[in-house]
Amino acid sequence: MPDMLVPLYRLPRMPDLAPDIKIRPALPFESHVLLAFVGQHFSSKWVDECTVALAARPSRVLIATEGSRLLGFACFDVTCRGFFGPTGVDPEARGKGLGKALLLAALHRLRDEGFAYGIIGQAGPVAFYEQACGAVVIPNSDDGVFDNALV
Ligand SMILES: CC(C)(COP(=O)(O)OP(=O)(O)OC[C@H]1O[C@@H](n2cnc3c(N)ncnc32)[C@H](O)[C@@H]1OP(=O)(O)O)[C@@H](O)C(=O)NCCC(=O)NCCS
């Protein structure tokens, strides 16, 4: 899987969401819920990255919520400076615009913090990132910083 480069100086504006859906940084006392969600639906490596994201204040992991239900998450500036990801949406909540909203909310934060470009680390769904934020594949970036990671 390649890394992708995102120009942050021409980001699309945030999409409108249903009024009961909120996107905000996860709070410290929600850590156990978020980490369990990521472990259940995704991977141990993503739990590690969310743990690091939660150590910042405000945290560097945005969550999508409906009331007190967690629907998705997105980390930014965690794995490496300027990186986006990992991100994931509850399988039952996909296809409703949450993944794109989390992505754009995180990229707007990166831009506001002074980055000109964001990097999608190890982009799985390349077409999703091309369409949602104008990302382009970085040549020869397969494995990138994740090469020979401990298992
Ligand atoms: C990738 C993911 C976050 C997308 O979340 P989502 O909430 O289903 O996506 P959205 O509903 O916001 O989709 C926004 C647009 O992208 C498109 N899209 C969504 N997933 C796509 C994919 N895998 N490939 C191509 N296009 C995709 C949608 O069709 C939609 O298009 P539209 O605006 O024309 O209607 C979600 O599928 C997921 O959690 N996948 C597993 C984890 C993962 O792969 N994370 C990324 C690792 S880098």
The ligand as an ORCA input file, in Angstrom:
! r2SCAN-3c Opt
* xyz 0 1
  C     -12.490      3.865      4.355
  C     -13.639      4.190      5.321
  C     -13.087      4.983      6.513
  C     -14.681      5.045      4.587
  O     -15.705      5.407      5.499
  P     -17.214      5.644      5.034
  O     -17.916      6.348      6.140
  O     -17.820      4.365      4.578
  O     -16.993      6.582      3.774
  P     -17.967      7.772      3.270
  O     -19.376      7.325      3.442
  O     -17.581      9.034      3.928
  O     -17.587      7.831      1.727
  C     -17.312      9.063      1.076
  C     -17.178      8.783     -0.402
  O     -16.091      7.866     -0.617
  C     -16.549      6.693     -1.297
  N     -15.861      5.538     -0.716
  C     -16.026      5.045      0.530
  N     -15.208      3.992      0.724
  C     -14.537      3.812     -0.438
  C     -13.542      2.888     -0.866
  N     -13.100      1.898     -0.063
  N     -13.050      3.016     -2.122
  C     -13.492      4.004     -2.947
  N     -14.435      4.921     -2.595
  C     -14.939      4.827     -1.354
  C     -18.044      6.643     -1.018
  O     -18.706      5.940     -2.031
  C     -18.412      8.109     -0.990
  O     -18.550      8.587     -2.315
  P     -19.627      9.755     -2.678
  O     -19.160     10.998     -1.927
  O     -19.517      9.875     -4.152
  O     -20.952      9.260     -2.192
  C     -14.352      2.893      5.830
  O     -14.748      2.138      4.704
  C     -13.501      2.016      6.739
  O     -13.535      2.155      7.967
  N     -12.746      1.068      6.140
  C     -11.908      0.127      6.905
  C     -10.720      0.797      7.504
  C      -9.840      1.460      6.436
  O      -9.616      0.936      5.355
  N      -9.310      2.652      6.796
  C      -8.418      3.405      5.924
  C      -7.009      2.960      6.157
  S      -5.837      4.035      5.344
*
